[in-house]
Amino acid sequence: MITPFEMAVSSVRVGVGDERCDMKIVVVGGSGILGSKLVATLSAYGHEVVAASRRSGVDAVTGEGLTEALRGAAVVVDVSNSPSFQDAAVMKFFKTSTHNLLTHGAAAGVGHHVALSVVGSGRFLKNAYFRAKLAQEKLIKESSIPYSIIQPTQFFEFVANIADAATHGNVVRVSPALIQPIAADDVASAVASIAGGPPLNGTVEVAGPESFHLDALIRRSLSARNDPREVITDPHALYFGAELSERTLVAGDDARLGAILFEEWLRRSIAETPQTNPQRVENAGAPIQPAAFKEHEFRIIEVPPGSALLVGDVVVFNVGGRFCATQNTCTHRQGPLSEGTLDGSTVTCPYHDAQFDVCTGAVLRGPAREPLETFRVLVDGEVGRTAPALQSHQQETRI
């Protein structure tokens, strides 16, 4: 299916008007779910694309690697995200990283700064993340660099996280407020289209083609995955710490709409979800019914590739289909690694940016000096279980 966004990008590829198809475009956050899709889309249309992330030696927060990465760049696209959503931490991340990108971008002669924000940034100020996004937008608008700000609604891929955040025991308590989610593929197409064209010097909303009541959407998503959790409709339920009004999460009438329907995406997502772990995990033996979960057990479907799940005091990571598990607390100052950033097999602590290999436990970057305790992950069907490592190895510390 060709979305309206992809049609717009195709016009960039063939050189319509003043748009170019041979620009150097730096995608900050280029190794994430959206970033990787965006890098692939822009590359397919002939641009020289640099996927900038800590993994490639570029850190927008510290400024490390920015001078080299931005040299000769015509466009910078910022789709990076904060590793922590705590009030002070999320505000510091977006203000610091955006300041550094704009400062280095101006010095490099960047002619177009594209940033991903969120629909509702100016009206959901009870939420720390939305406040931080509004502060980011303000910095961009006050900069000398021509810009485009893209405000998408919540991704289809984020629906499971919404359910998990609202779960208490076996109950998911959510608001019946409206939500207009969009597929990450559609967002990537929209961002690519705008990045390949002239700066908007303004803001554009992008949203999915359908609106839902949030409680109904969560109920449908869980049912499709045979998830036994019960969804309770509560108008006062908190959405990541704050109550929603009816239209907080929906776009305005002028929004650009994607083409992928939620049901279409859901069917494809379920079909692509492996029923067993496809890589090097041990088999736990007799099948376990999801309703009979015991201590240290979890649903495999809750940990898609590139994500993490806290199971007791252990955090389980899905690294390209392979499950790795470590203690949840950083060995420096006990930061919660389940709230950190996972890039490949590297997790970054949300407190002081220490980095570890989640499969070996090794320290990859200080200030931590001691390795993490690792655990085995045993998988049978849809159920996983963490277990102590067969033996302990002293890991090399690299700072």
Steps between C-alpha positions, in 0.01 A plus 500: 500500500631846412414759762447870424832558675682256272353673196642827628842343557499358147471854365815587695681204347434609144603859570172689474536877543786618721519179701824302487562128515874503572521682834696390803239443769598418857238304694557538875355195671550309177527157663159502671170358373402816314855610423594177327187516283576863415862427408386223266235721336731796445778276369259338254433841350864576431607707799830458681370404843696489825338305784631684805471338842719420797573169336662684209690736732257794485346626823269799469491550878876529550569629149746218433541430127259773383759715321612214278151357445351833394786604271351561155145417612211681333235361737494378859206284606462451875291196595693424818318436825573539868609187688305622804158664525555638851424872516851643533671233290272524196514880499879495527531249217293689244632846588864392508495279190300754298731786602803297394346397168402858416837644605704244306252514212537876464879468505485230231269703277201265531209647305209300638440371853219242519376386840247246615278627781156370604137597440368688801835641617340836569183378669604207723734693725416287805730239345877548533577348160263734321643800689850399393390465138348850512831635632681324215268659245564845651877462463462397137271792416741747659799362306642656184467169311192452277293222651210257478333358810298181457246406766383138463235330707593191702642211297316170458822348633448692828153363581643205693708737711190703584329183620801392704531841668132485602515142630453417868496129561277353230306824442569772244330825608480754217305806393234497227662813348553504126828393341604511133804271476721465195736235363871573535535424129262786420688734732830409335352576157368836621831600656692392188271707281548812709875448547545473123312823430536867595466603867145565617607748768195372680335194650307219333297227671494143370250244620341168425192473277271395788411617851418261785401519862815407689332233712353332192834510319684338792226240535523412129880480508508270803223279364678453168807375686299274735614712794277419800528840669168673568453855371310732736365829363576786739460865392743599778766242416846653465684498171867497600427704810223735387131488408404534135236727357288356219716627211850529652639221281330577168617726219327804356301522179806603294713200595659283231357151528676170454346213307572191712198386703545373854337162425729455201806583710382280789453195277845548350659559839352183646600296194859625532524426873689175557321246718834374624831672541688455170855529634715312747278478808455192710170313501321506833322166457125443525275780371373751756156655469513885498232513769722294730799733508735445791783707643763597239268421207381738227326509163739490205268729305560774760865530395521578127844549339677809631300517824541410866268362769544505876435155651539525875850634562623385159467688170454295182625648171408387148811549286398423143293199608750376756405540867759622749442582867687692768443650842286813466719733707808672361814412695591870529209668680221244463328665204211292356629348177145408396447875454823547303568497126566175313714532186582159356637306798605819684287648777561853628411578862252792528683649799863558400526343151704195599480234228495121521480204263168340597607155380834482684450756775827671408550871569538686169519854640540655844439632755401141591794267561337175610328267248134403522379166625350310207224241488386228263170532314308175456223504238213267426228606259366839606653496848849597610670457837816646646743273683844540662800474272665159489827654607637842571768662285704804590438748218757743366420864573551747216482873574 
